[in-house]
Amino acid sequence: MDDFQEIADRVGIEALRGEFTDAAMMRDRPRLAALFTHDGVLRMPDVPVEFTGRDEILTGGERLQSQWDFFVQNSHPGVIRIDGDTATGRTYMHEVARLLDGRSGLNFAVYHDTYRRTAEGWRFAERVYEVRYVDTTPLAGRAPGAGGAAAPATEAAGAEGAEGPAGVERAVGAERAVGADGADGGFAAPASAERLERAVAALRANGFTAELLDDAAAARARVKELVPEGAEVFTGASETLRLSGIAQDIETGERYRAVRPRVLAMDRATESDRIRRLVAAPDVLLASVAAVTETGSLVIASGSGSQLPACAGGAARAIWVVGAQKVVPDLGTALRRVEEHALPLESVRAQAAYGRPSAVNRLLVLNAEPQPGRGTVLLLREAVGF
């Protein structure tokens, strides 16, 4: 690809991202849906909603839009990486919204994007919306002509399952996740380059294979290199794997023998023993961790414990993809990160997915890897997941 073509592609993708924000602001749902490929996916886990295909994106968007009193979206361009007829990128969002029932707030978020070149031009193949900050303090202003300020938002309005503009719906859960004073203890910010290098060196000294990669896209490509075609792969429940697209790569198509889709289709009442064996000893485990210490330990928390046997040694090979925000100085701080940061966020997700909060019923600490080459940590320079 020559330089002119790459410039043209970047302009086309930037125009696509700008068109999305314009269509959202103008409430032009048909135009917004047309910005996706016919099989495109719009995922907003913090709402939570997921729409597949233009029809679902249109009707689902209209349902959400019908709840707005007003909605203002500002988008800020991020990175774009082009690979032939596909590309990946990120768009940074700042949104202010109020619903007709009185709930209001603002949030900062990131769209993790996959783009595809089509006969219509560049289109979104996938947009995954990750909330980084939410504030549900009632807004004092109003939209001109909106008939006055809406009633103050109440805590009850943040109940699980409520729908509305992305980032506002899960307000109460998100507030609890960052603590009463609004601080997150520093557990959401990426570690410095020096701390990342220190963690990688310590992991290697403890017998792990450790690599420092730029971002989730680089990890996604590296996983494809590390996992052999035809391998039986168990993907642990992980926002990092989902947001990066790694879970989708493993669990769809025929390149790998993915364990998780098979397990989800099995009858737990009659096949529980088979399920236990499948998840305990796969060829490859792919997962993340709750924390990694600068002294070279991995801390893994679980409600059910189902993925811990594979992590501890059951899997022939284990690969953990870890965001830069999970690096902490020591084990004590790692345990505090689990309780004060990861658990509240996971409880919000679990409540939406399963109807109940999560709990730290099992805790695994890996201080070293005694089998050379078994455990690989892909540590990223960016924050991804919880």
Contacts in CASP RR format, 6 or more apart in sequence:
PFRMAT RR
TARGET T0000
AUTHOR 0000-0000-0000
METHOD contacts of the structure
MODEL  1
MDDFQEIADRVGIEALRGEFTDAAMMRDRPRLAALFTHDGVLRMPDVPVE
FTGRDEILTGGERLQSQWDFFVQNSHPGVIRIDGDTATGRTYMHEVARLL
DGRSGLNFAVYHDTYRRTAEGWRFAERVYEVRYVDTTPLAGRAPGAGGAA
APATEAAGAEGAEGPAGVERAVGAERAVGADGADGGFAAPASAERLERAV
AALRANGFTAELLDDAAAARARVKELVPEGAEVFTGASETLRLSGIAQDI
ETGERYRAVRPRVLAMDRATESDRIRRLVAAPDVLLASVAAVTETGSLVI
ASGSGSQLPACAGGAARAIWVVGAQKVVPDLGTALRRVEEHALPLESVRA
QAAYGRPSAVNRLLVLNAEPQPGRGTVLLLREAVGF
1 9 0 8 1.000
1 82 0 8 1.000
1 84 0 8 1.000
6 82 0 8 1.000
9 82 0 8 1.000
9 87 0 8 1.000
9 117 0 8 1.000
9 122 0 8 1.000
10 80 0 8 1.000
10 82 0 8 1.000
12 121 0 8 1.000
12 122 0 8 1.000
13 80 0 8 1.000
13 82 0 8 1.000
13 87 0 8 1.000
13 115 0 8 1.000
13 122 0 8 1.000
14 77 0 8 1.000
14 80 0 8 1.000
15 122 0 8 1.000
16 35 0 8 1.000
16 115 0 8 1.000
16 122 0 8 1.000
16 123 0 8 1.000
16 124 0 8 1.000
17 75 0 8 1.000
17 77 0 8 1.000
17 91 0 8 1.000
17 113 0 8 1.000
18 75 0 8 1.000
19 31 0 8 1.000
19 35 0 8 1.000
20 32 0 8 1.000
20 35 0 8 1.000
20 75 0 8 1.000
20 124 0 8 1.000
20 127 0 8 1.000
21 73 0 8 1.000
21 74 0 8 1.000
21 75 0 8 1.000
22 28 0 8 1.000
23 29 0 8 1.000
23 31 0 8 1.000
23 32 0 8 1.000
23 35 0 8 1.000
24 32 0 8 1.000
24 71 0 8 1.000
24 73 0 8 1.000
25 71 0 8 1.000
25 72 0 8 1.000
25 73 0 8 1.000
27 65 0 8 1.000
29 58 0 8 1.000
29 61 0 8 1.000
29 62 0 8 1.000
29 65 0 8 1.000
30 58 0 8 1.000
32 57 0 8 1.000
32 58 0 8 1.000
32 61 0 8 1.000
33 53 0 8 1.000
33 54 0 8 1.000
33 55 0 8 1.000
33 57 0 8 1.000
33 58 0 8 1.000
34 54 0 8 1.000
34 120 0 8 1.000
35 123 0 8 1.000
35 124 0 8 1.000
36 42 0 8 1.000
36 53 0 8 1.000
36 54 0 8 1.000
36 57 0 8 1.000
36 123 0 8 1.000
36 124 0 8 1.000
36 125 0 8 1.000
36 127 0 8 1.000
37 53 0 8 1.000
37 116 0 8 1.000
37 118 0 8 1.000
37 123 0 8 1.000
37 124 0 8 1.000
37 125 0 8 1.000
38 53 0 8 1.000
38 54 0 8 1.000
39 52 0 8 1.000
39 53 0 8 1.000
39 125 0 8 1.000
40 52 0 8 1.000
40 53 0 8 1.000
40 54 0 8 1.000
40 57 0 8 1.000
40 123 0 8 1.000
40 124 0 8 1.000
40 125 0 8 1.000
40 126 0 8 1.000
41 50 0 8 1.000
41 51 0 8 1.000
41 52 0 8 1.000
41 53 0 8 1.000
41 125 0 8 1.000
41 126 0 8 1.000
41 127 0 8 1.000
42 49 0 8 1.000
42 50 0 8 1.000
42 51 0 8 1.000
42 57 0 8 1.000
42 124 0 8 1.000
42 126 0 8 1.000
42 127 0 8 1.000
42 129 0 8 1.000
43 49 0 8 1.000
43 50 0 8 1.000
43 51 0 8 1.000
43 126 0 8 1.000
43 127 0 8 1.000
43 128 0 8 1.000
43 129 0 8 1.000
44 50 0 8 1.000
44 128 0 8 1.000
44 129 0 8 1.000
44 166 0 8 1.000
44 167 0 8 1.000
45 128 0 8 1.000
45 129 0 8 1.000
45 130 0 8 1.000
45 239 0 8 1.000
45 242 0 8 1.000
45 349 0 8 1.000
46 129 0 8 1.000
46 130 0 8 1.000
46 131 0 8 1.000
46 166 0 8 1.000
46 167 0 8 1.000
46 169 0 8 1.000
46 170 0 8 1.000
46 174 0 8 1.000
46 348 0 8 1.000
47 64 0 8 1.000
47 163 0 8 1.000
47 164 0 8 1.000
47 166 0 8 1.000
47 167 0 8 1.000
47 169 0 8 1.000
47 170 0 8 1.000
48 161 0 8 1.000
48 170 0 8 1.000
48 349 0 8 1.000
48 352 0 8 1.000
48 353 0 8 1.000
49 60 0 8 1.000
49 64 0 8 1.000
49 163 0 8 1.000
51 57 0 8 1.000
51 60 0 8 1.000
51 61 0 8 1.000
63 163 0 8 1.000
64 163 0 8 1.000
64 164 0 8 1.000
64 165 0 8 1.000
65 71 0 8 1.000
67 99 0 8 1.000
67 100 0 8 1.000
67 101 0 8 1.000
67 163 0 8 1.000
67 164 0 8 1.000
67 165 0 8 1.000
68 97 0 8 1.000
68 98 0 8 1.000
68 99 0 8 1.000
68 100 0 8 1.000
68 164 0 8 1.000
68 165 0 8 1.000
69 98 0 8 1.000
69 99 0 8 1.000
69 100 0 8 1.000
69 102 0 8 1.000
69 104 0 8 1.000
69 143 0 8 1.000
69 146 0 8 1.000
69 150 0 8 1.000
70 97 0 8 1.000
70 98 0 8 1.000
70 142 0 8 1.000
70 143 0 8 1.000
70 146 0 8 1.000
71 95 0 8 1.000
71 96 0 8 1.000
71 97 0 8 1.000
71 98 0 8 1.000
71 165 0 8 1.000
72 95 0 8 1.000
72 96 0 8 1.000
72 97 0 8 1.000
73 93 0 8 1.000
73 94 0 8 1.000
73 95 0 8 1.000
74 93 0 8 1.000
74 94 0 8 1.000
74 95 0 8 1.000
75 91 0 8 1.000
75 92 0 8 1.000
75 93 0 8 1.000
75 111 0 8 1.000
76 91 0 8 1.000
76 92 0 8 1.000
76 93 0 8 1.000
76 94 0 8 1.000
77 91 0 8 1.000
77 92 0 8 1.000
78 89 0 8 1.000
78 90 0 8 1.000
78 91 0 8 1.000
78 92 0 8 1.000
79 89 0 8 1.000
79 90 0 8 1.000
79 215 0 8 1.000
80 87 0 8 1.000
80 88 0 8 1.000
80 89 0 8 1.000
81 87 0 8 1.000
81 88 0 8 1.000
81 89 0 8 1.000
81 217 0 8 1.000
84 117 0 8 1.000
85 116 0 8 1.000
85 117 0 8 1.000
86 114 0 8 1.000
86 115 0 8 1.000
86 116 0 8 1.000
86 117 0 8 1.000
86 125 0 8 1.000
87 114 0 8 1.000
87 115 0 8 1.000
87 116 0 8 1.000
87 122 0 8 1.000
88 112 0 8 1.000
88 113 0 8 1.000
88 114 0 8 1.000
88 115 0 8 1.000
88 217 0 8 1.000
89 112 0 8 1.000
89 113 0 8 1.000
89 114 0 8 1.000
89 115 0 8 1.000
89 217 0 8 1.000
90 110 0 8 1.000
90 111 0 8 1.000
90 112 0 8 1.000
90 113 0 8 1.000
91 110 0 8 1.000
91 111 0 8 1.000
91 113 0 8 1.000
92 108 0 8 1.000
92 109 0 8 1.000
92 110 0 8 1.000
92 111 0 8 1.000
93 107 0 8 1.000
93 108 0 8 1.000
93 109 0 8 1.000
93 110 0 8 1.000
93 111 0 8 1.000
93 129 0 8 1.000
94 106 0 8 1.000
94 107 0 8 1.000
94 108 0 8 1.000
95 106 0 8 1.000
95 107 0 8 1.000
95 109 0 8 1.000
95 165 0 8 1.000
95 166 0 8 1.000
95 167 0 8 1.000
95 168 0 8 1.000
96 105 0 8 1.000
96 106 0 8 1.000
96 139 0 8 1.000
97 104 0 8 1.000
97 105 0 8 1.000
97 106 0 8 1.000
97 164 0 8 1.000
97 165 0 8 1.000
97 168 0 8 1.000
98 104 0 8 1.000
98 105 0 8 1.000
98 139 0 8 1.000
98 143 0 8 1.000
98 150 0 8 1.000
99 164 0 8 1.000
99 165 0 8 1.000
99 168 0 8 1.000
100 150 0 8 1.000
101 157 0 8 1.000
102 138 0 8 1.000
102 150 0 8 1.000
102 151 0 8 1.000
102 152 0 8 1.000
102 153 0 8 1.000
102 157 0 8 1.000
103 136 0 8 1.000
103 153 0 8 1.000
103 157 0 8 1.000
103 158 0 8 1.000
103 162 0 8 1.000
103 168 0 8 1.000
103 171 0 8 1.000
104 136 0 8 1.000
104 138 0 8 1.000
104 139 0 8 1.000
104 150 0 8 1.000
104 153 0 8 1.000
104 168 0 8 1.000
105 134 0 8 1.000
105 135 0 8 1.000
105 136 0 8 1.000
105 137 0 8 1.000
105 138 0 8 1.000
105 139 0 8 1.000
105 153 0 8 1.000
105 168 0 8 1.000
105 171 0 8 1.000
106 134 0 8 1.000
106 135 0 8 1.000
106 139 0 8 1.000
107 131 0 8 1.000
107 132 0 8 1.000
107 133 0 8 1.000
107 134 0 8 1.000
107 135 0 8 1.000
107 166 0 8 1.000
107 167 0 8 1.000
107 168 0 8 1.000
108 131 0 8 1.000
108 132 0 8 1.000
108 133 0 8 1.000
109 129 0 8 1.000
109 130 0 8 1.000
109 131 0 8 1.000
109 132 0 8 1.000
109 133 0 8 1.000
109 166 0 8 1.000
109 167 0 8 1.000
110 129 0 8 1.000
110 130 0 8 1.000
110 132 0 8 1.000
111 127 0 8 1.000
111 128 0 8 1.000
111 129 0 8 1.000
111 130 0 8 1.000
112 127 0 8 1.000
112 128 0 8 1.000
112 130 0 8 1.000
112 216 0 8 1.000
112 243 0 8 1.000
112 244 0 8 1.000
113 124 0 8 1.000
113 126 0 8 1.000
113 127 0 8 1.000
113 128 0 8 1.000
114 124 0 8 1.000
114 125 0 8 1.000
114 126 0 8 1.000
115 122 0 8 1.000
115 123 0 8 1.000
115 124 0 8 1.000
115 125 0 8 1.000
116 122 0 8 1.000
116 123 0 8 1.000
116 124 0 8 1.000
116 125 0 8 1.000
128 242 0 8 1.000
128 243 0 8 1.000
129 166 0 8 1.000
129 167 0 8 1.000
130 243 0 8 1.000
130 385 0 8 1.000
131 166 0 8 1.000
131 167 0 8 1.000
131 170 0 8 1.000
131 174 0 8 1.000
132 188 0 8 1.000
134 167 0 8 1.000
134 168 0 8 1.000
134 170 0 8 1.000
134 171 0 8 1.000
134 174 0 8 1.000
134 175 0 8 1.000
136 153 0 8 1.000
136 158 0 8 1.000
136 168 0 8 1.000
136 171 0 8 1.000
136 172 0 8 1.000
136 174 0 8 1.000
136 175 0 8 1.000
138 152 0 8 1.000
138 153 0 8 1.000
139 149 0 8 1.000
140 149 0 8 1.000
141 149 0 8 1.000
142 148 0 8 1.000
142 149 0 8 1.000
142 150 0 8 1.000
153 171 0 8 1.000
155 172 0 8 1.000
157 171 0 8 1.000
158 169 0 8 1.000
158 170 0 8 1.000
158 171 0 8 1.000
158 172 0 8 1.000
158 173 0 8 1.000
159 172 0 8 1.000
160 170 0 8 1.000
160 348 0 8 1.000
160 351 0 8 1.000
160 352 0 8 1.000
160 355 0 8 1.000
161 169 0 8 1.000
161 352 0 8 1.000
162 169 0 8 1.000
163 169 0 8 1.000
167 174 0 8 1.000
170 348 0 8 1.000
170 352 0 8 1.000
173 344 0 8 1.000
173 347 0 8 1.000
173 348 0 8 1.000
174 348 0 8 1.000
175 182 0 8 1.000
176 344 0 8 1.000
176 348 0 8 1.000
177 184 0 8 1.000
177 341 0 8 1.000
177 344 0 8 1.000
177 345 0 8 1.000
177 348 0 8 1.000
178 184 0 8 1.000
179 340 0 8 1.000
179 344 0 8 1.000
184 341 0 8 1.000
185 340 0 8 1.000
185 341 0 8 1.000
187 325 0 8 1.000
187 328 0 8 1.000
187 337 0 8 1.000
187 340 0 8 1.000
187 341 0 8 1.000
187 342 0 8 1.000
188 325 0 8 1.000
188 341 0 8 1.000
188 383 0 8 1.000
189 325 0 8 1.000
189 383 0 8 1.000
190 323 0 8 1.000
190 324 0 8 1.000
190 325 0 8 1.000
190 381 0 8 1.000
190 382 0 8 1.000
190 383 0 8 1.000
191 199 0 8 1.000
191 324 0 8 1.000
191 325 0 8 1.000
191 327 0 8 1.000
193 381 0 8 1.000
195 294 0 8 1.000
195 327 0 8 1.000
196 212 0 8 1.000
196 324 0 8 1.000
196 327 0 8 1.000
196 379 0 8 1.000
196 381 0 8 1.000
197 212 0 8 1.000
198 294 0 8 1.000
199 210 0 8 1.000
199 292 0 8 1.000
199 293 0 8 1.000
199 294 0 8 1.000
199 296 0 8 1.000
199 327 0 8 1.000
199 379 0 8 1.000
200 210 0 8 1.000
200 211 0 8 1.000
200 212 0 8 1.000
200 377 0 8 1.000
200 379 0 8 1.000
202 293 0 8 1.000
202 294 0 8 1.000
202 295 0 8 1.000
202 296 0 8 1.000
203 210 0 8 1.000
203 292 0 8 1.000
203 296 0 8 1.000
203 377 0 8 1.000
203 379 0 8 1.000
204 210 0 8 1.000
205 296 0 8 1.000
206 296 0 8 1.000
206 297 0 8 1.000
206 367 0 8 1.000
206 368 0 8 1.000
206 369 0 8 1.000
207 368 0 8 1.000
207 369 0 8 1.000
207 370 0 8 1.000
207 372 0 8 1.000
207 373 0 8 1.000
208 296 0 8 1.000
208 298 0 8 1.000
208 368 0 8 1.000
208 369 0 8 1.000
208 375 0 8 1.000
208 376 0 8 1.000
208 377 0 8 1.000
209 373 0 8 1.000
209 375 0 8 1.000
209 376 0 8 1.000
209 377 0 8 1.000
210 376 0 8 1.000
210 377 0 8 1.000
210 379 0 8 1.000
211 222 0 8 1.000
211 376 0 8 1.000
211 377 0 8 1.000
211 378 0 8 1.000
211 379 0 8 1.000
212 379 0 8 1.000
212 380 0 8 1.000
212 381 0 8 1.000
213 219 0 8 1.000
213 222 0 8 1.000
213 378 0 8 1.000
213 379 0 8 1.000
213 380 0 8 1.000
213 381 0 8 1.000
214 380 0 8 1.000
214 381 0 8 1.000
214 382 0 8 1.000
215 380 0 8 1.000
215 381 0 8 1.000
215 382 0 8 1.000
215 384 0 8 1.000
216 240 0 8 1.000
216 243 0 8 1.000
216 244 0 8 1.000
216 245 0 8 1.000
216 246 0 8 1.000
216 321 0 8 1.000
216 380 0 8 1.000
216 382 0 8 1.000
216 384 0 8 1.000
217 244 0 8 1.000
218 380 0 8 1.000
219 244 0 8 1.000
219 246 0 8 1.000
219 321 0 8 1.000
219 378 0 8 1.000
219 380 0 8 1.000
220 244 0 8 1.000
220 245 0 8 1.000
220 246 0 8 1.000
220 249 0 8 1.000
222 378 0 8 1.000
223 246 0 8 1.000
223 249 0 8 1.000
223 250 0 8 1.000
223 286 0 8 1.000
223 319 0 8 1.000
223 321 0 8 1.000
223 378 0 8 1.000
224 249 0 8 1.000
226 319 0 8 1.000
226 376 0 8 1.000
227 233 0 8 1.000
227 250 0 8 1.000
227 256 0 8 1.000
227 284 0 8 1.000
227 286 0 8 1.000
227 319 0 8 1.000
229 255 0 8 1.000
229 256 0 8 1.000
230 255 0 8 1.000
230 256 0 8 1.000
230 257 0 8 1.000
231 256 0 8 1.000
231 257 0 8 1.000
231 283 0 8 1.000
231 284 0 8 1.000
232 256 0 8 1.000
232 257 0 8 1.000
232 259 0 8 1.000
232 282 0 8 1.000
232 283 0 8 1.000
232 284 0 8 1.000
233 250 0 8 1.000
233 256 0 8 1.000
233 257 0 8 1.000
233 258 0 8 1.000
233 259 0 8 1.000
233 282 0 8 1.000
233 283 0 8 1.000
233 284 0 8 1.000
233 285 0 8 1.000
233 286 0 8 1.000
234 259 0 8 1.000
234 260 0 8 1.000
234 278 0 8 1.000
234 279 0 8 1.000
234 282 0 8 1.000
234 284 0 8 1.000
234 285 0 8 1.000
234 286 0 8 1.000
234 307 0 8 1.000
234 310 0 8 1.000
234 315 0 8 1.000
235 241 0 8 1.000
235 246 0 8 1.000
235 247 0 8 1.000
235 250 0 8 1.000
235 251 0 8 1.000
235 258 0 8 1.000
235 259 0 8 1.000
235 260 0 8 1.000
235 286 0 8 1.000
235 287 0 8 1.000
236 260 0 8 1.000
236 285 0 8 1.000
236 286 0 8 1.000
236 287 0 8 1.000
236 307 0 8 1.000
237 307 0 8 1.000
238 247 0 8 1.000
238 286 0 8 1.000
238 287 0 8 1.000
238 288 0 8 1.000
238 321 0 8 1.000
238 385 0 8 1.000
239 288 0 8 1.000
239 349 0 8 1.000
239 384 0 8 1.000
239 385 0 8 1.000
239 386 0 8 1.000
240 246 0 8 1.000
240 288 0 8 1.000
240 321 0 8 1.000
240 322 0 8 1.000
240 323 0 8 1.000
240 384 0 8 1.000
240 385 0 8 1.000
240 386 0 8 1.000
241 247 0 8 1.000
241 250 0 8 1.000
241 286 0 8 1.000
241 287 0 8 1.000
241 288 0 8 1.000
241 321 0 8 1.000
242 248 0 8 1.000
243 384 0 8 1.000
243 385 0 8 1.000
244 321 0 8 1.000
244 384 0 8 1.000
246 286 0 8 1.000
246 321 0 8 1.000
247 260 0 8 1.000
247 286 0 8 1.000
249 255 0 8 1.000
250 256 0 8 1.000
250 258 0 8 1.000
250 286 0 8 1.000
251 258 0 8 1.000
251 260 0 8 1.000
251 261 0 8 1.000
252 258 0 8 1.000
259 278 0 8 1.000
259 279 0 8 1.000
259 282 0 8 1.000
262 278 0 8 1.000
263 275 0 8 1.000
263 278 0 8 1.000
263 279 0 8 1.000
266 274 0 8 1.000
266 275 0 8 1.000
268 275 0 8 1.000
279 306 0 8 1.000
279 307 0 8 1.000
279 309 0 8 1.000
279 310 0 8 1.000
280 309 0 8 1.000
280 310 0 8 1.000
280 314 0 8 1.000
281 309 0 8 1.000
281 310 0 8 1.000
281 314 0 8 1.000
281 315 0 8 1.000
281 316 0 8 1.000
282 310 0 8 1.000
282 315 0 8 1.000
282 316 0 8 1.000
283 315 0 8 1.000
283 316 0 8 1.000
283 317 0 8 1.000
284 315 0 8 1.000
284 316 0 8 1.000
284 317 0 8 1.000
284 318 0 8 1.000
284 319 0 8 1.000
285 307 0 8 1.000
285 310 0 8 1.000
285 311 0 8 1.000
285 314 0 8 1.000
285 315 0 8 1.000
285 317 0 8 1.000
285 318 0 8 1.000
285 319 0 8 1.000
286 319 0 8 1.000
286 321 0 8 1.000
287 300 0 8 1.000
287 307 0 8 1.000
287 310 0 8 1.000
287 311 0 8 1.000
287 318 0 8 1.000
287 319 0 8 1.000
287 320 0 8 1.000
287 321 0 8 1.000
288 320 0 8 1.000
288 321 0 8 1.000
288 322 0 8 1.000
288 323 0 8 1.000
288 326 0 8 1.000
288 385 0 8 1.000
289 298 0 8 1.000
289 299 0 8 1.000
289 300 0 8 1.000
289 320 0 8 1.000
289 322 0 8 1.000
289 326 0 8 1.000
290 299 0 8 1.000
290 300 0 8 1.000
290 301 0 8 1.000
290 326 0 8 1.000
290 334 0 8 1.000
290 337 0 8 1.000
290 338 0 8 1.000
290 342 0 8 1.000
290 386 0 8 1.000
291 298 0 8 1.000
291 299 0 8 1.000
291 326 0 8 1.000
291 327 0 8 1.000
291 328 0 8 1.000
291 333 0 8 1.000
291 334 0 8 1.000
291 337 0 8 1.000
291 338 0 8 1.000
291 342 0 8 1.000
292 298 0 8 1.000
292 299 0 8 1.000
292 322 0 8 1.000
292 326 0 8 1.000
292 327 0 8 1.000
292 328 0 8 1.000
292 334 0 8 1.000
292 377 0 8 1.000
292 379 0 8 1.000
293 299 0 8 1.000
293 327 0 8 1.000
293 328 0 8 1.000
293 329 0 8 1.000
293 330 0 8 1.000
293 331 0 8 1.000
293 333 0 8 1.000
293 334 0 8 1.000
294 327 0 8 1.000
294 328 0 8 1.000
294 329 0 8 1.000
294 330 0 8 1.000
295 329 0 8 1.000
295 330 0 8 1.000
295 331 0 8 1.000
296 367 0 8 1.000
297 331 0 8 1.000
297 334 0 8 1.000
297 365 0 8 1.000
297 366 0 8 1.000
297 367 0 8 1.000
298 320 0 8 1.000
298 365 0 8 1.000
298 366 0 8 1.000
298 377 0 8 1.000
299 331 0 8 1.000
299 334 0 8 1.000
299 335 0 8 1.000
299 337 0 8 1.000
299 338 0 8 1.000
299 363 0 8 1.000
299 364 0 8 1.000
299 365 0 8 1.000
299 366 0 8 1.000
300 307 0 8 1.000
300 308 0 8 1.000
300 311 0 8 1.000
300 363 0 8 1.000
300 364 0 8 1.000
300 365 0 8 1.000
300 366 0 8 1.000
301 338 0 8 1.000
301 342 0 8 1.000
301 343 0 8 1.000
301 360 0 8 1.000
301 362 0 8 1.000
301 363 0 8 1.000
301 364 0 8 1.000
302 308 0 8 1.000
302 360 0 8 1.000
302 361 0 8 1.000
302 362 0 8 1.000
302 363 0 8 1.000
302 364 0 8 1.000
303 358 0 8 1.000
303 359 0 8 1.000
303 360 0 8 1.000
303 361 0 8 1.000
303 362 0 8 1.000
304 361 0 8 1.000
304 362 0 8 1.000
305 361 0 8 1.000
305 362 0 8 1.000
308 362 0 8 1.000
308 364 0 8 1.000
310 318 0 8 1.000
311 318 0 8 1.000
311 364 0 8 1.000
311 366 0 8 1.000
312 364 0 8 1.000
312 366 0 8 1.000
313 371 0 8 1.000
313 374 0 8 1.000
316 374 0 8 1.000
317 373 0 8 1.000
317 374 0 8 1.000
317 375 0 8 1.000
317 376 0 8 1.000
318 374 0 8 1.000
318 375 0 8 1.000
318 376 0 8 1.000
319 375 0 8 1.000
319 376 0 8 1.000
319 377 0 8 1.000
319 378 0 8 1.000
320 375 0 8 1.000
320 376 0 8 1.000
320 377 0 8 1.000
320 378 0 8 1.000
321 378 0 8 1.000
321 380 0 8 1.000
321 384 0 8 1.000
322 377 0 8 1.000
322 378 0 8 1.000
322 379 0 8 1.000
322 380 0 8 1.000
323 379 0 8 1.000
323 380 0 8 1.000
323 382 0 8 1.000
323 383 0 8 1.000
323 384 0 8 1.000
323 385 0 8 1.000
324 379 0 8 1.000
324 380 0 8 1.000
324 381 0 8 1.000
324 382 0 8 1.000
324 383 0 8 1.000
325 383 0 8 1.000
325 385 0 8 1.000
326 337 0 8 1.000
327 379 0 8 1.000
328 334 0 8 1.000
328 337 0 8 1.000
331 365 0 8 1.000
335 363 0 8 1.000
338 360 0 8 1.000
338 363 0 8 1.000
339 360 0 8 1.000
341 386 0 8 1.000
342 386 0 8 1.000
343 358 0 8 1.000
343 359 0 8 1.000
343 360 0 8 1.000
345 386 0 8 1.000
346 358 0 8 1.000
346 386 0 8 1.000
347 357 0 8 1.000
347 358 0 8 1.000
349 358 0 8 1.000
350 356 0 8 1.000
350 357 0 8 1.000
350 358 0 8 1.000
351 357 0 8 1.000
369 375 0 8 1.000
END
